[in-house]
Amino acid sequence: MDQETKYNKLKDIIKVYLPEDVSVDAITAESHFISELNINSANLVDIVLDVEDEFDIMLENADMDQMQTVQDALGIIDAKLGV
């Protein structure tokens, strides 16, 4: 699976949890989940669960702590997939 495909799948997961005042267009690789996309911690947990399902991986607590931006999430997904 190439990076663009992974990014688009991740973006599709994230957009479900965006608050009404944040546009899907606001999602970039550099976007910070909490401070820029206004995703609360409960929704961030839901995103993690959806990422696990979508990419068939298991994320540890340490992975979740490191997942601050969209790019962080992509790096963790790559690491778990062994890319």
C-alpha positions as CSV (number, residue, x, y, z in Angstrom):
1,M,0.0,0.0,0.0
2,D,1.5,3.3,-1.0
3,Q,1.8,6.4,1.2
4,E,-1.0,8.3,-0.6
5,T,-3.4,5.4,-0.2
6,K,-2.6,5.2,3.5
7,Y,-2.9,9.0,3.9
8,N,-6.3,9.0,2.2
9,K,-7.6,6.1,4.3
10,L,-6.4,7.9,7.5
11,K,-8.0,11.1,6.3
12,D,-11.3,9.3,5.7
13,I,-11.2,8.0,9.3
14,I,-10.3,11.4,10.8
15,K,-13.0,13.4,8.9
16,V,-15.8,11.4,10.7
17,Y,-14.6,12.9,14.0
18,L,-14.1,16.5,13.0
19,P,-16.2,19.0,14.8
20,E,-18.6,21.0,12.7
21,D,-16.4,24.1,12.7
22,V,-13.4,22.3,11.1
23,S,-13.3,21.6,7.4
24,V,-12.0,18.3,5.9
25,D,-9.7,20.6,3.9
26,A,-8.0,21.5,7.1
27,I,-6.5,18.0,7.4
28,T,-2.9,17.9,6.2
29,A,0.0,15.7,7.1
30,E,1.2,18.4,9.6
31,S,-2.2,18.8,11.3
32,H,-2.2,18.4,15.1
33,F,-5.2,16.3,16.1
34,I,-6.1,18.3,19.2
35,S,-4.9,21.8,18.7
36,E,-5.5,22.2,15.0
37,L,-8.3,19.8,14.2
38,N,-10.1,20.2,17.5
39,I,-10.5,16.5,18.0
40,N,-11.2,15.7,21.7
41,S,-9.4,12.8,23.5
42,A,-12.5,10.5,23.4
43,N,-12.7,10.9,19.6
44,L,-8.9,10.4,19.4
45,V,-9.4,7.0,21.0
46,D,-12.1,6.2,18.4
47,I,-9.7,7.2,15.6
48,V,-7.1,4.9,17.1
49,L,-9.6,2.0,17.1
50,D,-10.6,2.7,13.6
51,V,-7.0,2.9,12.5
52,E,-6.4,-0.5,14.1
53,D,-9.4,-2.0,12.2
54,E,-8.6,-0.3,8.8
55,F,-4.9,-1.3,8.8
56,D,-5.2,-4.5,10.8
57,I,-2.6,-3.5,13.4
58,M,-2.5,-3.2,17.2
59,L,-1.5,0.1,18.7
60,E,0.1,0.2,22.2
61,N,-0.4,3.0,24.7
62,A,3.1,4.4,23.8
63,D,2.0,4.6,20.1
64,M,-1.1,6.5,21.1
65,D,1.0,8.9,23.2
66,Q,3.2,9.6,20.2
67,M,0.3,10.2,17.8
68,Q,0.1,13.9,17.9
69,T,-0.2,14.8,14.2
70,V,-1.5,13.1,11.1
71,Q,2.2,12.5,10.0
72,D,2.9,10.8,13.4
73,A,-0.1,8.5,12.8
74,L,1.2,7.6,9.3
75,G,4.7,6.9,10.8
76,I,3.2,4.6,13.4
77,I,1.1,2.8,10.8
78,D,4.2,2.3,8.7
79,A,6.2,1.0,11.6
80,K,3.4,-1.5,12.6
81,L,3.1,-2.6,9.0
82,G,6.8,-3.1,8.8
83,V,7.3,-0.7,5.9
